[in-house]
């Protein structure tokens, strides 16, 4: 059984017992969260597609930890113009554990 769910503006394919990295959520570590924007649910060949969401479907998860991703270096240069800019960025992430898919 799996579901396509929208979390923090992005779509993820989730299964029960899997860990997923999503954009930072406003929830404490160890807290339970519930997502109700379920776009598709598949259960043993039976597929339910929402218009735009599946009615009554929920995904329950728990927050494992908040962390930061690896650093991404952004480097811009224009040749022969003495223009160089170097910038770095680390995305804030939340790791969640999918506990149940209710459809």
N, C-alpha and C positions, 0 to 999 in steps of 0.2 A: 504494500500500500504506500502510495506517495501522493504528494500534493504540491501544487504550484501556488505559492503564497507571496503576497507583496508585503515586504518589511522595510520600513524607512525609505520608501520610494523605489526600491529595487525588487525584482522578482527572483525567487529562489525555489529550486526543487528540493523538497525536504522529505525525509523518511523518519519514522520513529526510531529513536536511539542514535541518530546521527548528530554530529556537532557542526555548527555553521558559524562562520564569521560574518557579521553584519555591521553596518555603520553604527556608531555609538548610540545606545539606547539610554533613556533617562530612567534607569531602574538600578537598584542596588544589586551587588553581587549576592547570589543565592535567592533572589526574588523570583517569583513565578510571573510570567507574562503570557498574554493571550493575544493571538492575531486572528482577526475575523475577516480580513480581505483575502479569502481563499478563492483563487481563480479557477482551479481545476482539481478534482479528486479522482484518483484511480484506485480501485479495489478489486483485485483478481479479475481483470478484464472489463469490469464495469466502470465506464468513464463518465463523470459528471462535469460538464463544462458550464461555468457561470456566465451570466449576461448582466453585468460584468463580474459579479461574484456569485458563488454557490450559496444558496439560502441555508442558514442553519449550520454551516460548516465552520469549525474553529480549529486552530492549531495551538496547543499548549506547549510552552517551553519554559526552561529555567535559565537564568543568567549564570554562567560559570565564572567569567572574569572580564574585566575591561583591560585593554592593552593597546599598544600602538604597533602599526605595521612597520615593515622595513623602510628605511629612508629612500626617497626617490630624489635624484638630483636633476634639476632643470638648468640647462646651460644654453644660453643664447649668445650668438656671435654674428657680427656682420664683418665680413672680411674687408680689409683695407680701410676700415673706418674707425679703428680703435674702440670698438663697442663690444664689451663682454659683460654678461651678467650671469652670476651663478647663484642659484637658490635651491634650498632643500625643503622637503615636505614629508611629514610622517602622519598618515591617516589614523584617526582614532577609531578603534574597532571594539566590538563586543562579541564574545564567544558565547553562543547559546546551545543548549542541548534540547533537542526536540523530544518531548515526553509522550505526546498523544496527538493523534489526528482524529477529530470527530466530524463525521459527515452524516 
